[in-house]
Each structure stands twice: as C-alpha cells, then as structure tokens.
Amino acid sequence: MVEPLALIGLLSNLIDFTNTGLSVLRLTYNLYKSIDGAPKELKKLEAIATSIQSTARALDSNLEEGPATGLDTSALSDQAKRSNDAALEVLSLVSDLSLRPNPSLWQAFKCGCRTYYHLSEIKELQENVNDIGQQTRTYLLGLIE
C-alpha cells in the first residue's frame, strides 16, 4: 500500500508535469499559428527593446557631440550604454527564440520548449528593461529641474 505522503507527492508532481506540458503545448500552438514565428509577448518585448536601442544610440550620439549646457552628462551617457546593452541582450534572446514564418509543428514544439525553458530569463529581462527606463526617466527629470 502506498504511504499517504508519497501519494500526495506523486499527485503534486503529476499536476506540475501536466501544467508544464500544457504551457509548452500552448506556446507551441501560438508559435505554430503565428504569422512571424514568435510569441506575441516576445514581439512586444522586441519592439520595446528596439525603441530603447534607437533612443539610447541617439542620446549617446548627442552626448558625444557635447552637451548644450554645462551639465555633467557622464551618468546619462553611462545610462544610455546600459540601455543599449540591455536592448541588445533582449534582441539576442528574441532572435534565438524566434522561428521562420510558417514553421512545422515539430519546429514549433522545439521552440516552445526552448521558450518555456527561458521564461524566467525573459521575465528578468523585462524587469531589467523597465528598471533602466525608470532610472533614465528619473535622471532626465533631475536634469530638467
């Protein structure tokens, strides 16, 4: 006879396995049906990262030309470099997790598994991008005042 605690552990593992499997299958389905070969969440993150990257490059090039005021902009320049690095990291991950349009079901499944494996990294990058955006806004508001 199975011990009650062992049975509870087995059921817990079975539920966790089922939840993971359903998440991977959901990602697989979304990838298979997507037009551009990437989940919607990654495409949104890619758009934000591209915007941050272009803004950081423009800011950095403007700072290299020399500030219009006598303010020390080295911290802003460092912030622009951190923003650009974070955006490059996000774009690299999105590129790694994207498929060509109209993938086969097997390719979508493999990409769904990879995406599920990297979900924590994706969330960490989203938080990092949000933090950098908040820091940049705070610094720019400090310059205005």
Secondary structure as GFF3:
##gff-version 3
##sequence-region A 1 145
A	DSSP	alpha_helix	4	33	.	.	.	ID=ss1
A	DSSP	alpha_helix	40	65	.	.	.	ID=ss2
A	DSSP	alpha_helix	74	96	.	.	.	ID=ss3
A	DSSP	alpha_helix	105	117	.	.	.	ID=ss4
A	DSSP	alpha_helix	119	144	.	.	.	ID=ss5
###
